[in-house]
């Protein structure tokens, strides 16, 4: 009756990642109204710098009021503007902002930028342009849980994971890359590209130039594409500084291969850096004109509201504001992350060393009762329902090792984070106390069993 | 293997059609009353620009709506973070109320059954993804909106099989036509998943009668397939007969709570009624909770900006304003349509009788050189390049009869419309003159031939009486010669 897409669960929303959100929605924490509710630590949103944006808005009321510099209403023009090429002023500002985030080491051409309704739309559109149903994209794990929906659901494209492990900080090794490629071939899947998220979600780490160049070489070798989802590029708060795939591609060795730029594509969005996910501003950047042309037409299915394009073009045009914002935002993110990391440390929980993102990749392997995903899910349920924290289990990111969790820190204020850390501490102490109790009780049982056996053995001997 | 996908490299986006090519030509040389009075007038864009001046005063009176404030307090943060694909509750409530009002409140809609999307473009594609698989088909009455080739087919892989409608009955949908389309699909081994209608129709500008809707409902009941009713022009019905939504017919026939109820879906948008295409507000309405659930998840790929949801929820909640707006909207649309129709009539061009939409379906068959699509294209090119008006040829709408054109009237001022009509009038007169002089020359040639024959016989007569009539025949020769020259020239021109 309905399509197979509508009736399947390829939307991937039956994952624990989304189930945790649902449980949270039923009992959300509120400092005043529901202090025992569930704290949302499964949502990678940036709420630490709103005051900066709000202050800018207060100083520029005309922009919200859809008035131009001369105080004249531009409402009519905006109401009618549905050109899928996007507002030129907005695209010009976007490419400058993108360059700024990359330390101005790369320059972007607004004609190569395609706007989309969020990175969700941008990623899907890019896959529609690069791959046919039944083709495959290689994706390093752990990876963002939403990719199962965004890259696969309506496109019919398969994802083949590149397994990364804690043995080397979850970095992509050439071995893992080749192994994934071979696995795809064994499954008779045509590999069309590799998609990386840099900075990584859920790891919160950035890639080195060497890593990026190895990936580019791999893509050239196999004649495939390389998509770099750089939505978190503005959240790099610590060294090493961010290196974009474009910067790595500009290297002289690779430049000799003239078609290298035709296979590299960037996805970006204002949802994470500026903390504006509700406004649905995403984009694809590509030097491949056929991709730009096709993606532009496809963007008809998810254009950015002209009202929003207008507001944000003005905001980004204010270079003083964007510089100030970027600096302050990164400082605050760093502080918040350090608070989480040190707080967890006090509970004996370690995090993967990270320099970006809105979350930490947390090692709770020692809290599992067994090295299995069942144990991970048990732990996740306990933390969700008993501790009252929605964190995201590594399995929902297709991590190949149980026991890792993504914990977000930027979508709450400091006092809420303190509450969360206290709850974790209490939980760990309780678990450890319970563990000790259990261990003590188990040893007592074992000893008394042993004693009983011993004494019964003695009696038998005596009776013989 | 292809480096890019087939979708990226084929032309299933349908944008090589004359519908879009006309726009491109317009973009190169757009008319402007002051700066470019000889430019191309855009009459190929179905936009409602007649009432934007009514929206601006509302915005000034309600600064909180644009300023993202509630009772004077900024809610910017709340909106900036709001990305829930279930949509802004206040906006959905306001939207369903508005939809009910447009339908004379004869049907009411449940906000839990509405899915917000980035425009009707996104809504239509999403519905296809929910209802059909690659290789399935939807039946569509022709002529239809050229954008459907892209929206329904491109990325979904779904096929469109046309239900051919003709001028013999005002392009209404008939049972034989639907059945013929269904058989055609079966011949092509396509599984038909449903029928998609646009009501009011684009490009016809007509609303469907109850009996047509009854017919369609019965058909989908029989075949157990879906019916999508794209009702984006529902608010542009400016004269009788009044708009009857497919939901109303289902209700009247007590078919709510039956299986067929769950197979009827509506697409809506604020782009046409309110004239706000730039804000990207579309919606799917379905009675099937599974469809709603799948469509909601898919709407992640095209959510409506929360900034826009907030603005429009405030506007639509002002029921007094929307009532006045819609009433004035209808008045202005009616006037503009009447001006176009009467202007064209004076040029000897007739339009299909219409009561809705932002365009007329214009009959230019009598201006074609031949009853062919080549002739239609030739005429279209003349109108775009020489008359400098971009109108949309019927072939781009998959009409099976050559000579029909969609001409938009709501995206320009009165004076621009007058100018366009003037240009068309001059064009038609020039064709008439050419055709008349062509006819006259033809008739002159006939006369000349007859004269020549007459002269020949006369000549022989005179020759026979050479001695006595030599002077007379001689005096005729120059005249005879010049006529035969004319005859030769006419032959060459023909």
Interface residues (C-beta under 8 A of the other chain):
Chain A: X1 X2 X3 X4 X5 X6 X7 X11 X13 X45 X47 X50 X53 X54 X57 X58 X61 X64 X65 X66 X73 X75 X76 X78 X79 X80 X81 X82 X117 X118 X120 X121 X124 X128 X129 X130 X131 X132 X133 X135 X149 X150 X153 X154 X156 X190 X192 X223 X263 X271 X275 X276 X277 X278 X279 X280 X288 X290 X291 X294 X295 X297 X298 X300 X301 X302 X303 X304 X305 X306 X307 X308 X311
Chain B: X1 X2 X3 X4 X5 X6 X7 X8 X9 X13 X15 X47 X49 X52 X55 X56 X59 X63 X66 X67 X68 X74 X76 X77 X79 X80 X81 X82 X83 X118 X119 X121 X122 X125 X129 X130 X131 X132 X133 X134 X136 X150 X151 X154 X155 X157 X193 X224 X263 X271 X275 X276 X277 X278 X279 X280 X288 X290 X291 X294 X295 X297 X298 X300 X301 X302 X303 X304 X305 X306 X307 X308 X311
